[in-house]
Amino acid sequence: MTNKTSLLDHLGADIFVDEDDTESNSQNESSEFAAMLEGHESKSFSKVSQGKRIEGKVLAITDSSIIFDVGQRSEGILPTDALTPEEKQKFRLGETYSLYVTSTKNGIELALSLSAKQSGLDSLRDAAASGMPIEGKVVGENKGGYNIELPGVKGFCPFSQIDIVSGRPPATYIGQSFKFRVTKVSGRDVVLSRSSLLREEQAANREKTLATLEEGQTLTATVVKLENFGAFVEIGGGLNALVPMSELSWSRPASAHSVVNVGDKVIVKILKIDRTGDRPKVSASMKQVEGDPWDNVVEKLENGSIAEVRITKLMPFGAFAEIMPGVEGLIHISELSARRRISTPGEVVKIDQKVQAKITGIDRINKRISLSMKVLDADFIEQEGKKKLDAQKNPDDEFRGVEYVTKNASATLGDAFLKAAQKAKR
């Protein structure tokens, strides 16, 4: 029994399996293997050379290296000792990244940039030809740019090429290490650019952000630029959106500066995405995040109440006034003054002037409110007239039967006799 078992184990076959079936299975397996081999041999691989930029998909992440599928017979290896902790944390399994080939002697060795140890003049020339970044440290500035420290050689980066954000003090960069692109190597003179790398990274991040962006989406943004027509906000990945002046606030802002400042964090709602053309165009709104005031707070207004309003716009037929942010009413030209006849609203009020007005009508369906300053003027005139009348009256006139008449009120002789008789009865 033992001998039979050993023999079966050795043969690796089942004596109870039909020989015809076994032969058929063997032929199938041979055919599949041949097809796989043929496919593998027929697969074309692009030539990989030092300094070439390639795309790699992360297969594994270990303490010492990150392994990539780079579309070759062997995987690409990125040593982690060449990465900062922040750079290492960016890599995710299954994601695809752009890298550079640093060596093909013992497999395909990859890097994000040319390391300081590799930055001899020959390597710098290769980097200039391939576009491979180089690490360098900003050690000072001179007329026109910055001095960049590279092993065995000095590099130069013009002021305009150090960043894509202007206005930062030069001292911001001195003492820091960055990745640069080699734009020119002439003798021992090496010209570098950092802004070109930043623009490439920004473009890649912009595409990722754009792929996940949807109209109606609400997100946090940073104000990066103010114009007379609105504000630009960065919504992620270097992608900017325009918030038009009309979408900054429910009020009528005089300028974007009166609503936001550069650097402010704001919440915006994406209104429209135009993906046509070289650069995508995105418009957004800040005011729509808050909701329409007519739906939220206009119920607090009462017809007949008096409110302090701000004049926002003058028209030939009247003046528009803000009652609360996003809610305006119209003061018709005939309702601006009871003291005199006017030809234009500008004779009585000015833009941004605050005045008292009475709410004389609220149309919540059509979102219209009527206001009147004239009503308050009429009340004022009537009260002033009564005060003048009281001041001019002589108490003795009531008994002497003297008729007292003003523009606003009158006391007849009959009234005086009637009052005197009533007083005598008491």
KALIN-V651805 format. One record per residue. N is the residue number from 1. RES is the residue in one letter. SS is DSSP state (h for helix, s for strand, l for the rest). Layout:
n->N res->RES ss->SS
n->N res->RES ss->SS
This chain:
n->1 res->M ss->l
n->2 res->T ss->h
n->3 res->N ss->h
n->4 res->K ss->h
n->5 res->T ss->h
n->6 res->S ss->h
n->7 res->L ss->h
n->8 res->L ss->h
n->9 res->D ss->h
n->10 res->H ss->h
n->11 res->L ss->h
n->12 res->G ss->l
n->13 res->A ss->l
n->14 res->D ss->l
n->15 res->I ss->l
n->16 res->F ss->l
n->17 res->V ss->l
n->18 res->D ss->l
n->19 res->E ss->h
n->20 res->D ss->h
n->21 res->D ss->h
n->22 res->T ss->h
n->23 res->E ss->h
n->24 res->S ss->h
n->25 res->N ss->h
n->26 res->S ss->h
n->27 res->Q ss->h
n->28 res->N ss->h
n->29 res->E ss->h
n->30 res->S ss->h
n->31 res->S ss->h
n->32 res->E ss->h
n->33 res->F ss->h
n->34 res->A ss->h
n->35 res->A ss->h
n->36 res->M ss->h
n->37 res->L ss->h
n->38 res->E ss->h
n->39 res->G ss->h
n->40 res->H ss->h
n->41 res->E ss->h
n->42 res->S ss->h
n->43 res->K ss->l
n->44 res->S ss->l
n->45 res->F ss->l
n->46 res->S ss->l
n->47 res->K ss->l
n->48 res->V ss->l
n->49 res->S ss->l
n->50 res->Q ss->l
n->51 res->G ss->l
n->52 res->K ss->l
n->53 res->R ss->s
n->54 res->I ss->s
n->55 res->E ss->s
n->56 res->G ss->s
n->57 res->K ss->s
n->58 res->V ss->s
n->59 res->L ss->s
n->60 res->A ss->s
n->61 res->I ss->s
n->62 res->T ss->l
n->63 res->D ss->l
n->64 res->S ss->l
n->65 res->S ss->s
n->66 res->I ss->s
n->67 res->I ss->s
n->68 res->F ss->s
n->69 res->D ss->s
n->70 res->V ss->l
n->71 res->G ss->l
n->72 res->Q ss->l
n->73 res->R ss->l
n->74 res->S ss->l
n->75 res->E ss->l
n->76 res->G ss->s
n->77 res->I ss->s
n->78 res->L ss->s
n->79 res->P ss->s
n->80 res->T ss->h
n->81 res->D ss->h
n->82 res->A ss->h
n->83 res->L ss->l
n->84 res->T ss->l
n->85 res->P ss->h
n->86 res->E ss->h
n->87 res->E ss->h
n->88 res->K ss->h
n->89 res->Q ss->h
n->90 res->K ss->l
n->91 res->F ss->l
n->92 res->R ss->l
n->93 res->L ss->l
n->94 res->G ss->l
n->95 res->E ss->l
n->96 res->T ss->s
n->97 res->Y ss->s
n->98 res->S ss->s
n->99 res->L ss->s
n->100 res->Y ss->s
n->101 res->V ss->s
n->102 res->T ss->s
n->103 res->S ss->s
n->104 res->T ss->l
n->105 res->K ss->l
n->106 res->N ss->l
n->107 res->G ss->l
n->108 res->I ss->s
n->109 res->E ss->s
n->110 res->L ss->s
n->111 res->A ss->s
n->112 res->L ss->l
n->113 res->S ss->l
n->114 res->L ss->s
n->115 res->S ss->l
n->116 res->A ss->h
n->117 res->K ss->h
n->118 res->Q ss->h
n->119 res->S ss->l
n->120 res->G ss->l
n->121 res->L ss->h
n->122 res->D ss->h
n->123 res->S ss->h
n->124 res->L ss->h
n->125 res->R ss->h
n->126 res->D ss->h
n->127 res->A ss->h
n->128 res->A ss->h
n->129 res->A ss->h
n->130 res->S ss->h
n->131 res->G ss->l
n->132 res->M ss->l
n->133 res->P ss->s
n->134 res->I ss->s
n->135 res->E ss->s
n->136 res->G ss->s
n->137 res->K ss->s
n->138 res->V ss->s
n->139 res->V ss->s
n->140 res->G ss->s
n->141 res->E ss->s
n->142 res->N ss->s
n->143 res->K ss->l
n->144 res->G ss->l
n->145 res->G ss->s
n->146 res->Y ss->s
n->147 res->N ss->s
n->148 res->I ss->s
n->149 res->E ss->s
n->150 res->L ss->s
n->151 res->P ss->l
n->152 res->G ss->l
n->153 res->V ss->s
n->154 res->K ss->s
n->155 res->G ss->s
n->156 res->F ss->s
n->157 res->C ss->s
n->158 res->P ss->s
n->159 res->F ss->h
n->160 res->S ss->h
n->161 res->Q ss->h
n->162 res->I ss->l
n->163 res->D ss->l
n->164 res->I ss->l
n->165 res->V ss->l
n->166 res->S ss->l
n->167 res->G ss->l
n->168 res->R ss->l
n->169 res->P ss->l
n->170 res->P ss->h
n->171 res->A ss->h
n->172 res->T ss->h
n->173 res->Y ss->l
n->174 res->I ss->l
n->175 res->G ss->l
n->176 res->Q ss->l
n->177 res->S ss->s
n->178 res->F ss->s
n->179 res->K ss->s
n->180 res->F ss->s
n->181 res->R ss->s
n->182 res->V ss->s
n->183 res->T ss->s
n->184 res->K ss->s
n->185 res->V ss->s
n->186 res->S ss->s
n->187 res->G ss->l
n->188 res->R ss->l
n->189 res->D ss->s
n->190 res->V ss->s
n->191 res->V ss->s
n->192 res->L ss->s
n->193 res->S ss->s
n->194 res->R ss->l
n->195 res->S ss->h
n->196 res->S ss->h
n->197 res->L ss->h
n->198 res->L ss->h
n->199 res->R ss->h
n->200 res->E ss->h
n->201 res->E ss->h
n->202 res->Q ss->h
n->203 res->A ss->h
n->204 res->A ss->h
n->205 res->N ss->h
n->206 res->R ss->h
n->207 res->E ss->h
n->208 res->K ss->h
n->209 res->T ss->h
n->210 res->L ss->h
n->211 res->A ss->h
n->212 res->T ss->h
n->213 res->L ss->l
n->214 res->E ss->l
n->215 res->E ss->l
n->216 res->G ss->l
n->217 res->Q ss->l
n->218 res->T ss->s
n->219 res->L ss->s
n->220 res->T ss->s
n->221 res->A ss->s
n->222 res->T ss->s
n->223 res->V ss->s
n->224 res->V ss->s
n->225 res->K ss->s
n->226 res->L ss->s
n->227 res->E ss->s
n->228 res->N ss->l
n->229 res->F ss->l
n->230 res->G ss->s
n->231 res->A ss->s
n->232 res->F ss->s
n->233 res->V ss->s
n->234 res->E ss->s
n->235 res->I ss->l
n->236 res->G ss->l
n->237 res->G ss->l
n->238 res->G ss->l
n->239 res->L ss->l
n->240 res->N ss->s
n->241 res->A ss->s
n->242 res->L ss->s
n->243 res->V ss->s
n->244 res->P ss->s
n->245 res->M ss->h
n->246 res->S ss->h
n->247 res->E ss->h
n->248 res->L ss->l
n->249 res->S ss->l
n->250 res->W ss->l
n->251 res->S ss->l
n->252 res->R ss->l
n->253 res->P ss->l
n->254 res->A ss->l
n->255 res->S ss->l
n->256 res->A ss->h
n->257 res->H ss->h
n->258 res->S ss->h
n->259 res->V ss->l
n->260 res->V ss->l
n->261 res->N ss->l
n->262 res->V ss->l
n->263 res->G ss->l
n->264 res->D ss->l
n->265 res->K ss->s
n->266 res->V ss->s
n->267 res->I ss->s
n->268 res->V ss->s
n->269 res->K ss->s
n->270 res->I ss->s
n->271 res->L ss->s
n->272 res->K ss->s
n->273 res->I ss->s
n->274 res->D ss->s
n->275 res->R ss->l
n->276 res->T ss->l
n->277 res->G ss->l
n->278 res->D ss->l
n->279 res->R ss->l
n->280 res->P ss->l
n->281 res->K ss->s
n->282 res->V ss->s
n->283 res->S ss->s
n->284 res->A ss->s
n->285 res->S ss->s
n->286 res->M ss->l
n->287 res->K ss->h
n->288 res->Q ss->h
n->289 res->V ss->h
n->290 res->E ss->h
n->291 res->G ss->l
n->292 res->D ss->l
n->293 res->P ss->h
n->294 res->W ss->h
n->295 res->D ss->h
n->296 res->N ss->h
n->297 res->V ss->l
n->298 res->V ss->h
n->299 res->E ss->h
n->300 res->K ss->h
n->301 res->L ss->l
n->302 res->E ss->l
n->303 res->N ss->l
n->304 res->G ss->l
n->305 res->S ss->l
n->306 res->I ss->s
n->307 res->A ss->s
n->308 res->E ss->s
n->309 res->V ss->s
n->310 res->R ss->s
n->311 res->I ss->s
n->312 res->T ss->s
n->313 res->K ss->s
n->314 res->L ss->s
n->315 res->M ss->s
n->316 res->P ss->l
n->317 res->F ss->l
n->318 res->G ss->s
n->319 res->A ss->s
n->320 res->F ss->s
n->321 res->A ss->s
n->322 res->E ss->s
n->323 res->I ss->s
n->324 res->M ss->s
n->325 res->P ss->l
n->326 res->G ss->l
n->327 res->V ss->s
n->328 res->E ss->s
n->329 res->G ss->s
n->330 res->L ss->s
n->331 res->I ss->s
n->332 res->H ss->s
n->333 res->I ss->h
n->334 res->S ss->h
n->335 res->E ss->h
n->336 res->L ss->l
n->337 res->S ss->l
n->338 res->A ss->l
n->339 res->R ss->l
n->340 res->R ss->l
n->341 res->R ss->l
n->342 res->I ss->l
n->343 res->S ss->l
n->344 res->T ss->l
n->345 res->P ss->h
n->346 res->G ss->h
n->347 res->E ss->h
n->348 res->V ss->l
n->349 res->V ss->l
n->350 res->K ss->l
n->351 res->I ss->l
n->352 res->D ss->l
n->353 res->Q ss->l
n->354 res->K ss->s
n->355 res->V ss->s
n->356 res->Q ss->s
n->357 res->A ss->s
n->358 res->K ss->s
n->359 res->I ss->s
n->360 res->T ss->s
n->361 res->G ss->s
n->362 res->I ss->s
n->363 res->D ss->s
n->364 res->R ss->l
n->365 res->I ss->l
n->366 res->N ss->l
n->367 res->K ss->l
n->368 res->R ss->s
n->369 res->I ss->s
n->370 res->S ss->s
n->371 res->L ss->s
n->372 res->S ss->s
n->373 res->M ss->l
n->374 res->K ss->h
n->375 res->V ss->h
n->376 res->L ss->h
n->377 res->D ss->h
n->378 res->A ss->h
n->379 res->D ss->h
n->380 res->F ss->h
n->381 res->I ss->h
n->382 res->E ss->h
n->383 res->Q ss->h
n->384 res->E ss->h
n->385 res->G ss->h
n->386 res->K ss->h
n->387 res->K ss->h
n->388 res->K ss->h
n->389 res->L ss->h
n->390 res->D ss->h
n->391 res->A ss->h
n->392 res->Q ss->h
n->393 res->K ss->l
n->394 res->N ss->l
n->395 res->P ss->l
n->396 res->D ss->l
n->397 res->D ss->h
n->398 res->E ss->h
n->399 res->F ss->h
n->400 res->R ss->h
n->401 res->G ss->l
n->402 res->V ss->l
n->403 res->E ss->l
n->404 res->Y ss->s
n->405 res->V ss->s
n->406 res->T ss->l
n->407 res->K ss->l
n->408 res->N ss->l
n->409 res->A ss->l
n->410 res->S ss->s
n->411 res->A ss->s
n->412 res->T ss->l
n->413 res->L ss->h
n->414 res->G ss->h
n->415 res->D ss->h
n->416 res->A ss->h
n->417 res->F ss->h
n->418 res->L ss->h
n->419 res->K ss->h
n->420 res->A ss->h
n->421 res->A ss->h
n->422 res->Q ss->h
n->423 res->K ss->h
n->424 res->A ss->h
n->425 res->K ss->h
n->426 res->R ss->l
